Amino acid sequence: MSSPGRQRVALVTPFFGRELRGRKERFAFAYATHLALEGVEVEVVTTTTTREAPDANFYRAGTDHTEPFPVQRFRVVAPDRVAYDEALLAVRRAGAAVAERAQALLDERVRSPELLAHVRAAADRYDAFLFVDLTVPTTVHALGEVAERALLVPLLDDEPAARLPAVAAAVSRARMILCTTEAEALLVAELYGPAPRARTRIVGLGVDVVPRGELHLDRVRHVTRGAAYVLAAGDDPRLVAQLEGGGTAVVALSGIDERDRAAYFACARAVAVGGEGVGFVPEVVEAWAYGKPVLAAEDAPGAAALVRETGGGIVVPRGDWAAAVRALPGDDALGALARAGAAYVETRGGWHRVAARTSEAIDGLGALEDGRSRDALLAQVAYLYPLVQRQRRTIEAMRVSRFWRLRDSWFAARRRFGIGPAEDPVRIAEDDARAVELAALGDPYQLFREHHRLRDEDVARMRATARFLPKTIGFALVVDARGRGSEGVAATLRSLREQVYDVWSARVLLDDPGDQHVPELRALAGEDGRIVLVPPGGDRFGDADFVGALDPYDRLEPHALFELALALQDDADVVYSDEDRIDERGVPGEPWFKPDWSPETLLTRDYAGRLCVMRRALLEEVGGVRDVFETARWYEALLRVTERTGEVVHVAQVLCHRHVRNVVERADLALAVEVALQRRGEAAHVRSADAGADVRFDVPGNERVCVVIPTRDRVDLLGPCIASVFERTAYRDFEVLVVDNGSREGTTLELLAHWERREPDRFRVVRDPAPFNYSRLNNEAARATEAAFLLLLNNDTEVIAPDWMEAMLAQARRPSVGAVGALLLYGDGTVQHGGVVLGILGLAGHAHRYLPGNTAGYHGALELDTNYLAVTGACLMVEKRKYFEVGGLDETLAVSYNDVDLCLKLRRAGYRNVFVPRAKLYHYESKSRGGDDTPAKVARAMEEVGQIRRRWPAWAARDPYYNPNLTVDAEDFGLRL
């Protein structure tokens, strides 16, 4: 081993050398160099080929180098790269036999016996082995020899290769996985399941920036003749041809001299990254390091994810390169994009950070190996629960590889209906027959469960880590056995006794000490001192720190209490998890992937449900659990507790399987809500609903609402809109203020004059002929009214429900509520807007779009008032005071996302936004202004997207009201498979 205080590391990588130009080879050389500069003793273990090999010129044996570290070179018995390409070709064909042959190429033909022997013999000389590049035989063969000290740097840029069975096996053996980007880490989780994700760290990407004085700028200007150009990077050979259709000069990075590489980056107007490189995207960071914005192909998901996260460029739809180049914004806008990317490099990139993070990972590896460092073990805690922590980070929400999603769906359909071969040649590489079987059954949730199933080694690591948590949390789980018998109680207690985290007690409530089932329950208690039988009037909670409830037949996941204890390290008062339902056969289904803390949602349904625990001292302070509320007793207690605290944490994992017979009765829930509102002094009518409680707050009737309708002509839309507001609205204290943005048609002017005559006290027109700016028009109207509430309304809407305005006002007038949105339907009755979700479809989407308007939505979200991060400005109500408190609509967002920005400003100011489905209108969506279908409009839309991303990076990536286990590629609340 190395001397104390200094790490000694073997960096294992194929074809290592200073003069090599491949992206991975360049990474490996810089990686080794900067590790050495960080003070790590690095020894490179690499391969070379014979002179007779077809790719012998790829590395010339015997070349002299002056690296600051020793390099051990070993020959391979076959040309590594040729065999590798042949294997990939086989995998991309079809059939199990061909896939097996592809594996044989790696296992049999591509060998370096000398390298393997060296790794075996030198195992004890190193603190760690760094294997660079997951998908090469060097890694596949050698990693297993030193798995306990193996850190894998996958550099994933070829998904088919990553799916080879031997590659998957190498991942499973590595002790730790070091990824360059969050997109790469997410791909590791997608490809190999939750267990590797628990061992993943992000080390970042570095760039050795050449000082401007040393750049060969004159040579670049001479070659390009001073013309502006786009630099084409990535691995797509078609990229240059596609870019050239945009009318701007294009330079291919692959065709320039290595000495001029930095200068071409520095002189480019923008850098285009194409191809299908999935996670390893060094060209993106290199562009930002030289102050250039990035054009990232949508089907290059690693690059696209980074650009979306940082706002450091533009994501180009598939096949639209020419249009994107033509629509490039001006230099100022490009400069702003570049600065956003540069900020990423400044704060999270840089080789010094990559090397330092790697060194920290090596320290953590040593602690895991021999238990010497408690601090290092604690640093590993966040990586031991794979189902949520990784998904909570800012970048994680962006997984946009639609190509692979569609491809997998196609193969699933072929399997299900017997069309063509029964097996996907890429999926078979995972060698997971169970997953294939579940996919064929057509049950997405069972496939989801299989993908997220914990392995024995994960449970073992959690069990070991639980001992080192800074705070020991004691749990009391109350199991109500009154009138339920012993069988279901026993099933629930079994799941408790299997918990990874063992600081708990089960408080079993008894109805009558003489009950016939009591002896059986006493026997269970005798087997485990943590099981306590509580007679009527007994102590339900004991001295536990946190208490919660389970019903007979409910089951917990083995790591459930571990996850709660982990979440409670930050002093929350309430923690709840996701849940599903188990039927009489014990089969889980009907998952409920819940939002983060959502008070308005909680007031209409018991979404916290199971598993939910509350701080015992706080619960007892507010009066404990009251049996008078029957099946809603714990829900009612939660309503009281959350009146005293907002420290509520959500663990986005299914930790509890709730039995179908254990339900909260609607009448009990409605009673709990009604009592809570009386206690809070909020007048309301509460009705039972299928999904929970329909809460209708009282409205005095004398609070003025100003309906603001910007328009320019389109009397065919404006006429029905105005008529529906006046003729179908039950609430009467409102005015309509039309902002006329330069209407010229006589029919429009006649319509406006007609309504001025008909409703002289409730209809006005403000004229603003300046170029269209939706934000300015609404701000101008807001300043022109004395009304207490503003209702922004598009001119292509039409009222359906008479109580729409009253329903919105009922929420908008509450002190804690900011913006209020409505249920908007297309003309065919399907949903156009049911709330705005951020972090999906690239930036944002409308919840439940295209679903029938008369459906309940995801767990009642189309029936009951629900918190969302944002709502659409097509129909949005807000108190005027709150509107101007946050500055109104941002006039730099002239067309799109100004409503989202307003909602986020309100949320930042402490207000919550609410979607009210009882407010129902038709919306014919953008018929007035049209779509973004010209280069200028596309450029404007891209700039507005970038502004939102730069301004609200965390929320743009991860919407707290949308569960990270739900899809980011659709608006239907489907599963993220």
Order of alpha helices (4+ residues) and beta strands (2+ residues): beta-alpha-beta-beta-alpha-alpha-alpha-beta-alpha-beta-alpha-alpha-beta-alpha-alpha-beta-alpha-beta-alpha-beta-alpha-beta-alpha-beta-alpha-beta-alpha-alpha-alpha-alpha-alpha-alpha-alpha-alpha-alpha-beta-alpha-beta-alpha-beta-beta-beta-alpha-beta-beta-alpha-beta-alpha-alpha-beta-alpha-beta-beta-beta-alpha-beta-alpha-beta-alpha-beta-beta-alpha-beta-beta-beta-beta-beta-beta-alpha-alpha-beta-alpha-alpha
